[in-house]
Amino acid sequence: MANFPLATWQVTAPAFTVANAVGSVPIPAATGKWGFGVMNLPPVTPNTAATDTIAYHLADAIGNAALPGPISLGIGAASTYNVAPGTNPSTSPLTLTLATASASAITLTFADLAAAAVYGFASTTVSIASGSQSTTATFNVGGVWSPCGVAGDLRRTTRQRAAASSSDMSGVSTDVVNWGEVADLEFLSSVFPAGNLTRWFASTQIYATAAGRNVADPNNTLEGLLQAAATGVTFRLYRQQAIASGTTPTTYVEARMPTISSKSAAEDYTSAVDEPRLWSTAGMIFRGST
């Protein structure tokens, strides 16, 4: 299981087909799907995928696929994210688990490996046997960076934007015009594996093993997050999973990364703790509203 803190952003859930022995149903691509999000709070199935996520889209499309032939009756599907609450050490990928119940075997087919990898699968073809089955993806899902560090936090500093009146220049007035508030959020994670830093580390066996990931997994790297930030996407930053206490609390804050133009490499946002195996984030600032 992956752990907190984590950052997620919206990606396009690629098209795929659902098929049984009789025929197939095409599932179109869906834009604006978040890499992570949970629907319920502990202790009730806390990791059930939220409706605006990649994982939910996959399960919903399969569950509602009108496959031909009587043997297709009874298809149902649900999806969960494998993530541990809190910030306890965890170096496993943030994968999705797909639970299906079908009277016949079904097959998911993706256009290419890149499309399959967005959902976390390592193959263009995923076979699911009949009956109640649980299928866990091999890769991290797309649209997420979970450094999986020993410890982490999301520090929030609120600042007030203000502009002094022009008469201040003469010393006559000290009037201040307020222009609202902004929040700076510093994403902190200490001692996380190099395999979650860049694609080069992730594709090298010794670093991938230390991070509990597959060498072919293209997801869950800081490098990928920065590529997304360069396009101006909005992130959801999770400090930890919400805990039920009467009312549902806010589980994330939305923010963008304003300094992406002045820093170009993942190493610019990190510092080596035990180079090259372990790193920590340093000065990774996001800008959000209050």
C-alpha positions as a Markdown table, in Angstrom:
| # | Residue | x | y | z |
|---|---|---|---|---|
| 1 | Met | 0.0 | 0.0 | 0.0 |
| 2 | Ala | 1.1 | 3.5 | -0.7 |
| 3 | Asn | 0.9 | 6.2 | 2.0 |
| 4 | Phe | 0.4 | 9.9 | 2.5 |
| 5 | Pro | 1.1 | 12.6 | 1.7 |
| 6 | Leu | 0.3 | 12.4 | -2.0 |
| 7 | Ala | -0.5 | 14.6 | -4.9 |
| 8 | Thr | -3.0 | 13.8 | -7.6 |
| 9 | Trp | -4.1 | 15.5 | -10.8 |
| 10 | Gln | -6.6 | 14.9 | -13.7 |
| 11 | Val | -5.7 | 12.7 | -16.7 |
| 12 | Thr | -7.7 | 11.2 | -19.5 |
| 13 | Ala | -8.9 | 7.7 | -18.9 |
| 14 | Pro | -8.1 | 5.9 | -22.2 |
| 15 | Ala | -10.6 | 4.0 | -24.2 |
| 16 | Phe | -10.8 | 0.2 | -24.0 |
| 17 | Thr | -13.1 | -2.7 | -24.8 |
| 18 | Val | -14.9 | -5.2 | -22.6 |
| 19 | Ala | -15.5 | -8.6 | -24.2 |
| 20 | Asn | -16.9 | -12.0 | -23.4 |
| 21 | Ala | -17.1 | -15.2 | -25.6 |
| 22 | Val | -20.1 | -13.7 | -27.6 |
| 23 | Gly | -19.0 | -10.2 | -28.4 |
| 24 | Ser | -17.5 | -6.9 | -27.1 |
| 25 | Val | -18.5 | -3.4 | -26.1 |
| 26 | Pro | -16.3 | -0.4 | -26.7 |
| 27 | Ile | -15.7 | 2.0 | -23.8 |
| 28 | Pro | -14.9 | 5.6 | -24.9 |
| 29 | Ala | -12.1 | 7.6 | -23.3 |
| 30 | Ala | -13.1 | 9.9 | -20.4 |
| 31 | Thr | -11.4 | 13.2 | -19.7 |
| 32 | Gly | -10.8 | 14.8 | -16.3 |
| 33 | Lys | -10.4 | 11.7 | -14.1 |
| 34 | Trp | -8.4 | 12.1 | -10.9 |
| 35 | Gly | -5.6 | 9.6 | -10.2 |
| 36 | Phe | -6.8 | 9.2 | -6.6 |
| 37 | Gly | -9.9 | 9.9 | -4.5 |
| 38 | Val | -11.9 | 7.9 | -2.0 |
| 39 | Met | -15.7 | 7.9 | -1.5 |
| 40 | Asn | -16.0 | 6.7 | 2.1 |
| 41 | Leu | -14.4 | 7.4 | 5.4 |
| 42 | Pro | -13.2 | 4.9 | 8.0 |
| 43 | Pro | -14.3 | 2.5 | 9.2 |
| 44 | Val | -16.6 | 1.9 | 6.2 |
| 45 | Thr | -14.6 | 0.7 | 3.1 |
| 46 | Pro | -12.3 | 3.8 | 3.3 |
| 47 | Asn | -10.6 | 3.2 | 0.0 |
| 48 | Thr | -13.6 | 2.8 | -2.3 |
| 49 | Ala | -12.8 | 4.9 | -5.4 |
| 50 | Ala | -14.6 | 8.3 | -5.7 |
| 51 | Thr | -16.9 | 8.8 | -8.7 |
| 52 | Asp | -14.5 | 11.3 | -10.4 |
| 53 | Thr | -11.4 | 8.9 | -10.4 |
| 54 | Ile | -9.8 | 6.6 | -12.9 |
| 55 | Ala | -10.5 | 3.6 | -10.8 |
| 56 | Tyr | -14.3 | 4.3 | -10.5 |
| 57 | His | -14.5 | 5.0 | -14.3 |
| 58 | Leu | -13.0 | 1.6 | -15.0 |
| 59 | Ala | -15.3 | -0.3 | -12.6 |
| 60 | Asp | -18.4 | 1.7 | -13.7 |
| 61 | Ala | -17.7 | 1.1 | -17.4 |
| 62 | Ile | -17.3 | -2.7 | -16.9 |
| 63 | Gly | -20.4 | -2.9 | -14.6 |
| 64 | Asn | -22.6 | -1.2 | -17.1 |
| 65 | Ala | -21.3 | -2.8 | -20.2 |
| 66 | Ala | -24.2 | -4.4 | -22.1 |
| 67 | Leu | -22.3 | -7.5 | -23.3 |
| 68 | Pro | -24.2 | -9.7 | -25.8 |
| 69 | Gly | -25.5 | -13.1 | -25.0 |
| 70 | Pro | -27.3 | -14.5 | -21.9 |
| 71 | Ile | -24.1 | -15.7 | -20.3 |
| 72 | Ser | -23.1 | -12.1 | -19.7 |
| 73 | Leu | -25.8 | -11.5 | -17.2 |
| 74 | Gly | -24.8 | -10.6 | -13.7 |
| 75 | Ile | -21.7 | -8.5 | -14.4 |
| 76 | Gly | -20.9 | -6.2 | -11.5 |
| 77 | Ala | -17.8 | -4.3 | -10.7 |
| 78 | Ala | -16.3 | -2.1 | -7.9 |
| 79 | Ser | -12.9 | -0.6 | -7.5 |
| 80 | Thr | -10.7 | 0.4 | -4.5 |
| 81 | Tyr | -7.4 | 2.1 | -4.1 |
| 82 | Asn | -4.7 | 0.3 | -2.1 |
| 83 | Val | -3.5 | 3.1 | 0.3 |
| 84 | Ala | -2.7 | 3.1 | 4.0 |
| 85 | Pro | -4.1 | 5.9 | 6.2 |
| 86 | Gly | -1.6 | 8.1 | 7.9 |
| 87 | Thr | 2.0 | 8.6 | 7.1 |
| 88 | Asn | 3.5 | 5.3 | 8.3 |
| 89 | Pro | 6.3 | 3.9 | 6.1 |
| 90 | Ser | 5.1 | 2.2 | 3.0 |
| 91 | Thr | 7.0 | 1.6 | -0.3 |
| 92 | Ser | 4.4 | -0.2 | -2.3 |
| 93 | Pro | 2.7 | 1.3 | -5.4 |
| 94 | Leu | -0.7 | 3.1 | -5.3 |
| 95 | Thr | -2.6 | 0.5 | -7.3 |
| 96 | Leu | -6.3 | -0.2 | -7.9 |
| 97 | Thr | -8.1 | -3.4 | -7.2 |
| 98 | Leu | -11.0 | -4.3 | -9.5 |
| 99 | Ala | -13.6 | -6.6 | -8.0 |
| 100 | Thr | -16.0 | -8.2 | -10.5 |
| 101 | Ala | -18.8 | -10.7 | -10.4 |
| 102 | Ser | -19.7 | -12.1 | -13.8 |
| 103 | Ala | -21.5 | -15.3 | -15.1 |
| 104 | Ser | -18.9 | -15.5 | -17.9 |
| 105 | Ala | -15.2 | -14.7 | -18.3 |
| 106 | Ile | -14.5 | -11.2 | -19.6 |
| 107 | Thr | -11.4 | -9.6 | -21.2 |
| 108 | Leu | -10.3 | -6.0 | -21.1 |
| 109 | Thr | -8.4 | -4.8 | -24.2 |
| 110 | Phe | -6.4 | -1.5 | -24.3 |
| 111 | Ala | -5.1 | 0.1 | -27.5 |
| 112 | Asp | -1.4 | 0.1 | -26.3 |
| 113 | Leu | 0.7 | -0.3 | -23.2 |
| 114 | Ala | 0.6 | 3.4 | -22.5 |
| 115 | Ala | -3.2 | 3.3 | -22.3 |
| 116 | Ala | -3.2 | 0.2 | -20.1 |
| 117 | Ala | -0.6 | 1.8 | -17.8 |
| 118 | Val | -2.9 | 4.7 | -16.9 |
| 119 | Tyr | -5.2 | 2.2 | -15.2 |
| 120 | Gly | -2.1 | 0.5 | -13.7 |
| 121 | Phe | -2.1 | -2.6 | -15.9 |
| 122 | Ala | 1.1 | -4.0 | -17.4 |
| 123 | Ser | -0.5 | -5.6 | -20.5 |
| 124 | Thr | -2.8 | -4.5 | -23.3 |
| 125 | Thr | -5.0 | -7.5 | -22.4 |
| 126 | Val | -6.4 | -8.3 | -19.0 |
| 127 | Ser | -8.3 | -11.5 | -18.5 |
| 128 | Ile | -10.9 | -12.0 | -15.7 |
| 129 | Ala | -12.4 | -15.4 | -15.0 |
| 130 | Ser | -16.1 | -15.9 | -14.3 |
| 131 | Gly | -17.5 | -15.7 | -10.8 |
| 132 | Ser | -16.4 | -13.3 | -8.1 |
| 133 | Gln | -12.9 | -12.2 | -8.9 |
| 134 | Ser | -10.5 | -9.6 | -7.5 |
| 135 | Thr | -7.9 | -8.3 | -9.9 |
| 136 | Thr | -5.1 | -5.9 | -8.7 |
| 137 | Ala | -3.2 | -3.8 | -11.1 |
| 138 | Thr | 0.6 | -4.2 | -11.5 |
| 139 | Phe | 1.6 | -0.6 | -11.9 |
| 140 | Asn | 0.8 | 2.6 | -10.0 |
| 141 | Val | -2.2 | 4.3 | -11.5 |
| 142 | Gly | -1.7 | 7.4 | -13.6 |
| 143 | Gly | -2.1 | 11.0 | -12.3 |
| 144 | Val | -0.5 | 10.4 | -8.8 |
| 145 | Trp | 2.7 | 11.1 | -7.0 |
| 146 | Ser | 3.0 | 9.3 | -3.7 |
| 147 | Pro | 6.7 | 9.5 | -2.6 |
| 148 | Cys | 6.1 | 6.8 | 0.0 |
| 149 | Gly | 8.5 | 8.3 | 2.5 |
| 150 | Val | 9.3 | 7.4 | 6.1 |
| 151 | Ala | 7.3 | 10.5 | 7.2 |
| 152 | Gly | 5.6 | 13.4 | 5.5 |
| 153 | Asp | 3.5 | 16.5 | 5.9 |
| 154 | Leu | 1.7 | 19.2 | 4.1 |
| 155 | Arg | 2.4 | 22.6 | 5.7 |
| 156 | Arg | 0.0 | 25.4 | 4.9 |
| 157 | Thr | 1.0 | 29.1 | 5.3 |
| 158 | Thr | -1.7 | 31.7 | 4.7 |
| 159 | Arg | -0.6 | 35.1 | 3.4 |
| 160 | Gln | -2.6 | 38.3 | 2.8 |
| 161 | Arg | -2.1 | 40.1 | -0.4 |
| 162 | Ala | -2.1 | 43.9 | 0.1 |
| 163 | Ala | -1.2 | 47.1 | -1.8 |
| 164 | Ala | -0.3 | 50.3 | 0.0 |
| 165 | Ser | -1.9 | 53.5 | -1.2 |
| 166 | Ser | 0.2 | 55.8 | -3.3 |
| 167 | Ser | 0.2 | 58.6 | -0.7 |
| 168 | Asp | 2.5 | 56.4 | 1.4 |
| 169 | Met | 5.3 | 57.7 | -0.6 |
| 170 | Ser | 4.9 | 61.1 | 0.9 |
| 171 | Gly | 4.5 | 59.8 | 4.4 |
| 172 | Val | 1.0 | 61.4 | 4.6 |
| 173 | Ser | -1.0 | 58.2 | 4.7 |
| 174 | Thr | -0.6 | 54.5 | 5.8 |
| 175 | Asp | -3.8 | 53.3 | 4.2 |
| 176 | Val | -3.6 | 49.7 | 2.9 |
| 177 | Val | -5.8 | 48.2 | 0.3 |
| 178 | Asn | -6.4 | 44.4 | 0.8 |
| 179 | Trp | -6.6 | 42.1 | -2.2 |
| 180 | Gly | -7.5 | 38.8 | -0.5 |
| 181 | Glu | -5.5 | 35.9 | 0.8 |
| 182 | Val | -3.5 | 33.1 | -0.7 |
| 183 | Ala | -2.1 | 29.9 | 0.8 |
| 184 | Asp | 1.4 | 28.5 | 0.2 |
| 185 | Leu | 1.5 | 24.8 | 0.7 |
| 186 | Glu | 4.9 | 23.0 | 1.2 |
| 187 | Phe | 4.9 | 19.3 | 0.3 |
| 188 | Leu | 7.3 | 17.5 | 2.6 |
| 189 | Ser | 8.4 | 13.9 | 2.5 |
| 190 | Ser | 11.5 | 12.6 | 4.3 |
| 191 | Val | 13.6 | 9.7 | 3.1 |
| 192 | Phe | 11.7 | 8.3 | 0.1 |
| 193 | Pro | 13.1 | 5.8 | -2.4 |
| 194 | Ala | 14.9 | 7.0 | -5.5 |
| 195 | Gly | 12.5 | 4.8 | -7.6 |
| 196 | Asn | 9.8 | 7.4 | -6.9 |
| 197 | Leu | 11.9 | 10.3 | -8.0 |
| 198 | Thr | 12.7 | 10.0 | -11.7 |
| 199 | Arg | 11.9 | 7.6 | -14.5 |
| 200 | Trp | 15.6 | 6.7 | -14.8 |
| 201 | Phe | 15.7 | 5.5 | -11.2 |
| 202 | Ala | 12.3 | 3.8 | -11.5 |
| 203 | Ser | 13.5 | 1.7 | -14.5 |
| 204 | Thr | 16.7 | 0.5 | -12.8 |
| 205 | Gln | 16.1 | -2.8 | -11.0 |
| 206 | Ile | 17.9 | -2.0 | -7.7 |
| 207 | Tyr | 16.0 | 1.2 | -7.2 |
| 208 | Ala | 12.7 | -0.2 | -8.4 |
| 209 | Thr | 13.0 | -3.0 | -5.9 |
| 210 | Ala | 13.7 | -0.7 | -3.1 |
| 211 | Ala | 10.5 | 1.2 | -4.0 |
| 212 | Gly | 8.4 | -1.9 | -4.3 |
| 213 | Arg | 7.6 | -1.2 | -7.9 |
| 214 | Asn | 7.9 | -2.8 | -11.4 |
| 215 | Val | 10.8 | -1.5 | -13.6 |
| 216 | Ala | 8.3 | -1.0 | -16.5 |
| 217 | Asp | 6.0 | 1.2 | -14.4 |
| 218 | Pro | 5.9 | 4.7 | -15.9 |
| 219 | Asn | 3.8 | 6.2 | -13.1 |
| 220 | Asn | 4.3 | 7.7 | -9.6 |
| 221 | Thr | 7.5 | 9.7 | -10.1 |
| 222 | Leu | 8.2 | 13.3 | -9.2 |
| 223 | Glu | 9.3 | 13.8 | -12.7 |
| 224 | Gly | 5.8 | 12.9 | -13.9 |
| 225 | Leu | 4.2 | 15.4 | -11.5 |
| 226 | Leu | 6.5 | 18.2 | -12.8 |
| 227 | Gln | 5.5 | 17.4 | -16.4 |
| 228 | Ala | 1.9 | 17.7 | -15.4 |
| 229 | Ala | 2.6 | 21.0 | -13.5 |
| 230 | Ala | 4.2 | 22.5 | -16.6 |
| 231 | Thr | 0.8 | 22.2 | -18.3 |
| 232 | Gly | -0.9 | 24.3 | -15.6 |
| 233 | Val | -3.0 | 21.5 | -14.0 |
| 234 | Thr | -4.6 | 21.9 | -10.6 |
| 235 | Phe | -3.5 | 19.4 | -8.0 |
| 236 | Arg | -5.3 | 17.9 | -5.1 |
| 237 | Leu | -2.9 | 17.6 | -2.2 |
| 238 | Tyr | -3.7 | 15.0 | 0.5 |
| 239 | Arg | -2.0 | 15.3 | 3.9 |
| 240 | Gln | -3.7 | 12.1 | 5.1 |
| 241 | Gln | -6.9 | 10.2 | 4.7 |
| 242 | Ala | -9.9 | 11.8 | 6.4 |
| 243 | Ile | -11.0 | 10.3 | 9.7 |
| 244 | Ala | -14.8 | 10.2 | 10.4 |
| 245 | Ser | -15.7 | 12.3 | 13.4 |
| 246 | Gly | -19.4 | 13.4 | 13.0 |
| 247 | Thr | -19.1 | 15.3 | 9.8 |
| 248 | Thr | -17.0 | 14.7 | 6.7 |
| 249 | Pro | -13.9 | 16.8 | 6.8 |
| 250 | Thr | -12.1 | 18.2 | 3.7 |
| 251 | Thr | -9.6 | 15.5 | 2.7 |
| 252 | Tyr | -7.5 | 17.6 | 0.3 |
| 253 | Val | -6.6 | 21.1 | -0.8 |
| 254 | Glu | -6.5 | 22.2 | -4.4 |
| 255 | Ala | -3.4 | 24.1 | -5.6 |
| 256 | Arg | -1.0 | 24.7 | -8.5 |
| 257 | Met | 2.7 | 24.8 | -8.7 |
| 258 | Pro | 3.8 | 28.3 | -9.6 |
| 259 | Thr | 7.6 | 27.7 | -9.6 |
| 260 | Ile | 7.7 | 25.1 | -12.3 |
| 261 | Ser | 9.1 | 27.7 | -14.7 |
| 262 | Ser | 12.1 | 28.4 | -12.6 |
| 263 | Lys | 13.0 | 24.8 | -11.8 |
| 264 | Ser | 13.3 | 22.2 | -14.5 |
| 265 | Ala | 14.4 | 18.9 | -12.9 |
| 266 | Ala | 13.0 | 16.7 | -10.2 |
| 267 | Glu | 16.3 | 17.0 | -8.3 |
| 268 | Asp | 15.7 | 20.8 | -8.1 |
| 269 | Tyr | 12.9 | 20.0 | -5.6 |
| 270 | Thr | 14.7 | 17.4 | -3.6 |
| 271 | Ser | 17.9 | 16.8 | -1.7 |
| 272 | Ala | 19.9 | 13.6 | -1.4 |
| 273 | Val | 19.7 | 11.9 | 2.1 |
| 274 | Asp | 21.7 | 8.8 | 1.2 |
| 275 | Glu | 22.6 | 9.4 | -2.4 |
| 276 | Pro | 21.5 | 7.9 | -4.7 |
| 277 | Arg | 19.2 | 5.5 | -2.8 |
| 278 | Leu | 17.1 | 7.9 | -0.6 |
| 279 | Trp | 15.9 | 11.5 | -1.1 |
| 280 | Ser | 13.7 | 14.0 | 0.6 |
| 281 | Thr | 11.6 | 16.9 | -0.8 |
| 282 | Ala | 13.0 | 20.4 | -0.3 |
| 283 | Gly | 11.1 | 23.6 | -1.0 |
| 284 | Met | 8.3 | 22.1 | -3.1 |
| 285 | Ile | 5.8 | 24.9 | -2.9 |
| 286 | Phe | 2.2 | 24.9 | -4.3 |
| 287 | Arg | -0.1 | 27.9 | -4.4 |
| 288 | Gly | -3.7 | 27.5 | -3.4 |
| 289 | Ser | -6.7 | 29.5 | -2.3 |
| 290 | Thr | -7.7 | 29.8 | 1.3 |
